């Protein structure tokens, strides 16, 4: 487990920290919501997926904010927030593309 403090202290990367919260179900949700082509184009335009408007990420994350990995986030010294949920969902999108590239 990577703690929030480890991440903030630079012991782990942003991706490493948020990757620990990604589930198969989240990857499915993200790929269904945005589509693989949109994610692919988003990553090609910006590794942070900012080509997909933030309000779309917020809309998806809003439903997860209070439940998305809340217990695990707390174990890591963090808590469920809209911004954190967006980071987890964007990491899930990156992993979707990596899974496709491995095929």
Residue frames as a rotation matrix with the C-alpha (Angstrom) as fourth column:
UNK 1
0.583 0.812 0.000 0.00
0.812 -0.583 0.000 0.00
0.000 0.000 -1.000 0.00
UNK 2
-0.555 -0.668 0.495 1.24
0.667 -0.713 -0.214 3.45
0.496 0.211 0.842 -0.95
UNK 3
0.004 0.556 -0.831 0.20
0.884 -0.390 -0.256 6.11
-0.467 -0.734 -0.493 1.55
UNK 4
0.841 0.343 0.418 -0.81
0.491 -0.809 -0.323 9.63
0.228 0.477 -0.849 0.65
UNK 5
0.783 -0.594 -0.182 2.22
-0.298 -0.617 0.729 10.85
-0.545 -0.516 -0.660 2.62
UNK 6
-0.031 -0.788 0.615 4.56
0.466 0.532 0.706 8.61
-0.884 0.308 0.351 0.59
UNK 7
0.273 0.238 0.932 3.13
0.959 -0.142 -0.244 10.13
0.074 0.961 -0.267 -2.58
UNK 8
0.976 0.159 0.147 3.40
0.147 -0.985 0.088 13.69
0.158 -0.065 -0.985 -1.26
UNK 9
0.558 -0.830 -0.011 6.99
-0.268 -0.193 0.944 13.04
-0.785 -0.524 -0.330 -0.14
UNK 10
0.354 -0.384 -0.853 7.92
-0.935 -0.170 -0.312 11.91
-0.025 0.907 -0.419 -3.65
UNK 11
-0.437 -0.509 0.741 8.49
-0.525 0.814 0.249 8.26
-0.730 -0.280 -0.623 -2.77
UNK 12
-0.368 0.410 0.835 5.93
0.695 0.717 -0.046 7.26
-0.618 0.563 -0.549 -5.39
UNK 13
-0.992 0.012 0.127 4.58
0.090 -0.643 0.760 8.83
0.091 0.765 0.637 -8.57
UNK 14
-0.452 0.887 -0.097 1.12
-0.827 -0.457 -0.328 10.19
-0.335 -0.068 0.940 -9.18
UNK 15
0.030 0.448 -0.894 0.35
-0.769 0.582 0.265 7.18
0.639 0.679 0.362 -11.35
UNK 16
-0.668 -0.335 -0.664 1.62
0.088 0.851 -0.518 4.69
0.738 -0.405 -0.539 -8.79
UNK 17
-0.939 0.325 0.114 -0.48
-0.196 -0.230 -0.953 6.24
-0.283 -0.917 0.279 -6.06
UNK 18
-0.183 0.959 -0.218 -3.75
-0.889 -0.256 -0.380 6.41
-0.420 0.124 0.899 -7.98
UNK 19
-0.318 0.014 -0.948 -3.21
-0.678 0.696 0.237 3.07
0.663 0.718 -0.212 -9.78
UNK 20
-0.984 -0.127 -0.128 -3.70
-0.007 0.736 -0.677 1.21
0.180 -0.665 -0.725 -6.53
UNK 21
-0.535 0.845 0.005 -7.37
-0.291 -0.179 -0.940 2.28
-0.793 -0.505 0.342 -6.51
UNK 22
-0.279 0.404 -0.871 -8.22
-0.959 -0.078 0.271 1.21
0.041 0.911 0.409 -10.07
UNK 23
-0.267 0.297 0.917 -10.42
-0.211 0.910 -0.357 -1.85
-0.940 -0.289 -0.181 -10.47
UNK 24
-0.869 0.029 0.494 -11.51
0.448 0.473 0.759 -3.86
-0.212 0.880 -0.424 -13.47
UNK 25
0.096 0.995 -0.003 -15.00
0.959 -0.094 -0.266 -2.43
-0.265 0.023 -0.964 -12.97
UNK 26
0.331 -0.032 -0.943 -13.69
0.086 -0.994 0.064 1.16
-0.940 -0.102 -0.327 -13.12
UNK 27
-0.755 -0.639 -0.150 -11.79
-0.130 -0.078 0.988 0.44
-0.643 0.766 -0.024 -16.32
UNK 28
-0.580 0.630 0.517 -14.99
0.814 0.476 0.333 -0.91
-0.037 0.613 -0.789 -17.83
UNK 29
0.380 0.764 -0.521 -16.97
0.742 -0.588 -0.321 2.13
-0.552 -0.265 -0.791 -16.68
UNK 30
-0.027 -0.489 -0.872 -14.44
-0.184 -0.855 0.485 4.57
-0.983 0.174 -0.066 -18.14
UNK 31
-0.924 -0.358 0.134 -14.19
0.047 0.241 0.969 2.74
-0.379 0.902 -0.206 -21.48
UNK 32
-0.286 0.905 0.315 -18.00
0.956 0.293 0.027 2.54
-0.068 0.309 -0.949 -21.73
UNK 33
0.407 0.486 -0.773 -18.47
0.542 -0.810 -0.224 6.21
-0.735 -0.328 -0.593 -20.84
UNK 34
0.190 -0.435 -0.880 -15.85
-0.455 -0.834 0.313 7.74
-0.870 0.340 -0.356 -23.11
UNK 35
0.994 0.107 0.026 -15.09
-0.035 0.526 -0.850 5.01
-0.105 0.844 0.527 -25.64
UNK 36
0.408 -0.897 0.172 -11.69
0.677 0.424 0.601 3.63
-0.612 -0.128 0.780 -26.45
UNK 37
0.110 -0.368 0.923 -11.20
0.904 -0.350 -0.247 5.98
0.414 0.861 0.294 -29.42
UNK 38
0.763 0.207 0.612 -11.89
-0.003 -0.946 0.325 9.08
0.646 -0.250 -0.721 -27.33
UNK 39
0.868 -0.495 0.029 -9.45
0.009 0.075 0.997 7.89
-0.496 -0.865 0.070 -24.68
UNK 40
0.238 -0.802 0.547 -6.84
0.904 0.389 0.178 7.10
-0.356 0.452 0.818 -27.31
UNK 41
0.236 -0.085 0.968 -7.22
0.627 -0.747 -0.219 10.52
0.742 0.659 -0.123 -28.93
UNK 42
0.950 0.161 0.269 -7.21
-0.098 -0.662 0.743 12.15
0.298 -0.732 -0.613 -25.50
UNK 43
0.652 -0.757 0.026 -3.91
0.316 0.303 0.899 10.52
-0.689 -0.578 0.437 -24.57
UNK 44
0.102 -0.607 0.788 -2.42
0.994 0.026 -0.108 11.39
0.045 0.794 0.606 -27.94
UNK 45
0.390 0.146 0.909 -3.29
0.350 -0.937 0.000 15.05
0.852 0.318 -0.416 -27.37
UNK 46
0.027 -0.323 0.946 -2.32
-0.782 -0.597 -0.181 15.24
0.623 -0.735 -0.269 -23.71
UNK 47
-0.570 -0.339 -0.748 -0.98
0.057 0.892 -0.448 12.56
0.819 -0.298 -0.490 -21.35
UNK 48
-0.973 0.232 0.008 -3.18
-0.043 -0.149 -0.988 14.03
-0.228 -0.961 0.155 -18.59
UNK 49
-0.543 0.792 0.278 -6.33
0.832 0.463 0.305 13.51
0.113 0.397 -0.911 -20.66
UNK 50
-0.473 0.342 -0.812 -7.22
0.264 -0.824 -0.501 17.17
-0.840 -0.452 0.300 -20.40
UNK 51
-0.949 0.194 -0.247 -8.51
-0.298 -0.302 0.906 17.06
0.101 0.933 0.345 -23.98
UNK 52
-0.264 0.900 -0.347 -11.59
0.671 0.430 0.605 15.38
0.693 -0.073 -0.717 -22.49
UNK 53
-0.113 0.211 0.971 -13.39
-0.298 -0.939 0.170 18.27
0.948 -0.270 0.169 -20.76
UNK 54
-0.936 -0.340 0.089 -13.12
-0.153 0.169 -0.974 18.33
0.316 -0.925 -0.210 -16.99
UNK 55
-0.323 0.882 0.342 -16.88
-0.927 -0.222 -0.303 18.64
-0.191 -0.415 0.889 -16.61
UNK 56
0.403 0.429 -0.809 -17.21
-0.623 0.776 0.101 15.18
0.671 0.463 0.580 -18.22
UNK 57
-0.475 -0.630 -0.614 -14.72
0.142 0.634 -0.760 13.69
0.868 -0.448 -0.212 -15.76
UNK 58
-0.890 0.166 0.424 -16.45
-0.453 -0.417 -0.788 15.49
0.046 -0.894 0.447 -12.90
UNK 59
0.072 0.991 -0.115 -19.84
-0.975 0.094 0.201 14.15
0.210 0.097 0.973 -13.98
UNK 60
0.320 -0.023 -0.947 -18.54
-0.132 0.989 -0.069 10.59
0.938 0.147 0.313 -13.97
UNK 61
-0.652 -0.697 -0.298 -16.55
0.230 0.193 -0.954 11.08
0.723 -0.690 0.034 -10.76
UNK 62
-0.529 0.485 0.696 -19.41
-0.757 -0.640 -0.130 12.76
0.382 -0.596 0.706 -8.92
UNK 63
0.558 0.784 -0.272 -21.27
-0.610 0.610 0.507 9.50
0.563 -0.117 0.818 -8.69
UNK 64
0.417 -0.506 -0.755 -18.20
0.446 0.838 -0.316 7.83
0.792 -0.205 0.575 -7.25
UNK 65
-0.060 -0.597 0.800 -16.91
-0.361 -0.734 -0.575 10.59
0.931 -0.323 -0.172 -4.99
UNK 66
0.137 0.165 0.977 -18.32
-0.984 -0.094 0.154 9.25
0.117 -0.982 0.150 -1.76
UNK 67
0.822 0.274 0.500 -17.98
-0.379 0.918 0.121 5.58
-0.426 -0.289 0.857 -2.55
UNK 68
0.784 -0.528 -0.327 -15.01
-0.171 0.323 -0.931 5.20
0.597 0.786 0.163 -4.89
UNK 69
0.088 -0.828 -0.553 -12.46
0.497 0.518 -0.696 3.30
0.863 -0.214 0.458 -2.87
UNK 70
0.503 0.161 0.849 -13.35
-0.437 -0.800 0.411 5.37
0.745 -0.578 -0.332 0.19
UNK 71
0.981 -0.126 0.148 -12.18
-0.072 0.470 0.879 2.75
-0.181 -0.873 0.452 2.69
UNK 72
0.457 -0.865 0.208 -8.90
0.889 0.440 -0.123 2.15
0.015 0.242 0.970 0.87
UNK 73
0.191 -0.349 0.918 -8.30
0.253 -0.886 -0.389 5.89
0.949 0.306 -0.081 0.47
UNK 74
0.762 0.147 0.631 -8.74
-0.519 -0.445 0.730 6.32
0.388 -0.883 -0.263 4.22
UNK 75
0.873 -0.487 0.030 -6.32
0.400 0.749 0.528 3.47
-0.280 -0.448 0.849 4.89
UNK 76
0.143 -0.839 0.525 -3.80
0.923 -0.078 -0.377 5.40
0.357 0.539 0.763 2.80
UNK 77
-0.407 -0.270 -0.873 -4.33
0.710 -0.695 -0.116 8.59
-0.575 -0.667 0.474 4.81
UNK 78
-0.984 0.159 0.084 -6.52
-0.046 -0.673 0.738 10.19
0.174 0.722 0.669 2.15
UNK 79
-0.419 0.907 0.039 -10.25
0.116 0.097 -0.989 10.66
-0.901 -0.409 -0.146 1.73
UNK 80
-0.211 0.414 0.885 -12.82
0.953 0.289 0.091 10.59
-0.218 0.863 -0.456 -1.06
UNK 81
-0.190 0.131 -0.973 -12.89
-0.056 -0.991 -0.123 13.84
-0.980 0.031 0.196 -3.02
UNK 82
0.856 0.516 -0.035 -14.07
-0.018 -0.038 -0.999 14.82
-0.517 0.856 -0.023 -6.47
UNK 83
0.467 -0.760 -0.452 -10.50
-0.884 -0.388 -0.262 15.63
0.024 0.522 -0.853 -7.53
UNK 84
-0.452 -0.636 0.625 -9.21
-0.677 0.701 0.224 12.32
-0.581 -0.322 -0.748 -6.23
UNK 85
0.226 0.634 0.739 -11.98
0.136 0.731 -0.669 10.44
-0.964 0.252 0.079 -8.00
UNK 86
0.905 0.039 -0.424 -11.07
-0.387 -0.342 -0.856 12.17
-0.179 0.939 -0.295 -11.28
UNK 87
-0.044 -0.995 -0.088 -7.42
-0.995 0.035 0.098 11.16
-0.095 0.092 -0.991 -10.80
UNK 88
-0.395 -0.035 0.918 -8.47
-0.253 0.965 -0.072 7.54
-0.883 -0.261 -0.390 -10.23
UNK 89
0.619 0.718 0.317 -10.73
0.149 0.289 -0.946 7.56
-0.771 0.633 0.072 -13.31
UNK 90
0.699 -0.442 -0.562 -8.02
-0.715 -0.445 -0.539 9.09
-0.012 0.779 -0.627 -15.50
UNK 91
-0.419 -0.845 0.332 -5.59
-0.827 0.506 0.244 6.43
-0.374 -0.172 -0.911 -14.31
UNK 92
0.000 0.514 0.858 -8.20
0.058 0.856 -0.513 3.81
-0.998 0.050 -0.030 -15.17
UNK 93
0.901 0.332 -0.280 -8.39
-0.216 -0.219 -0.952 5.28
-0.377 0.918 -0.125 -18.69
UNK 94
0.131 -0.936 -0.326 -4.59
-0.991 -0.128 -0.031 5.05
-0.012 0.327 -0.945 -19.05
UNK 95
-0.534 -0.326 0.780 -4.73
-0.469 0.882 0.047 1.43
-0.703 -0.341 -0.624 -17.95
UNK 96
0.559 0.766 0.318 -7.49
-0.025 0.398 -0.917 0.68
-0.829 0.505 0.242 -20.48
UNK 97
0.793 -0.295 -0.533 -5.16
-0.606 -0.288 -0.742 1.82
0.065 0.911 -0.407 -23.25
UNK 98
-0.289 -0.937 0.196 -2.21
-0.950 0.306 0.060 -0.11
-0.116 -0.169 -0.979 -21.83
UNK 99
-0.139 0.329 0.934 -4.36
-0.204 0.914 -0.352 -3.24
-0.969 -0.239 -0.060 -21.69
UNK 100
0.874 0.484 -0.048 -5.31
-0.107 0.094 -0.990 -2.78
-0.475 0.870 0.134 -25.36
UNK 101
0.450 -0.786 -0.424 -1.68
-0.880 -0.308 -0.362 -2.20
0.154 0.536 -0.830 -26.34
UNK 102
-0.386 -0.604 0.698 -0.71
-0.747 0.648 0.148 -5.49
-0.542 -0.464 -0.701 -24.67
UNK 103
0.410 0.668 0.621 -3.16
-0.155 0.722 -0.675 -7.45
-0.899 0.180 0.400 -26.82
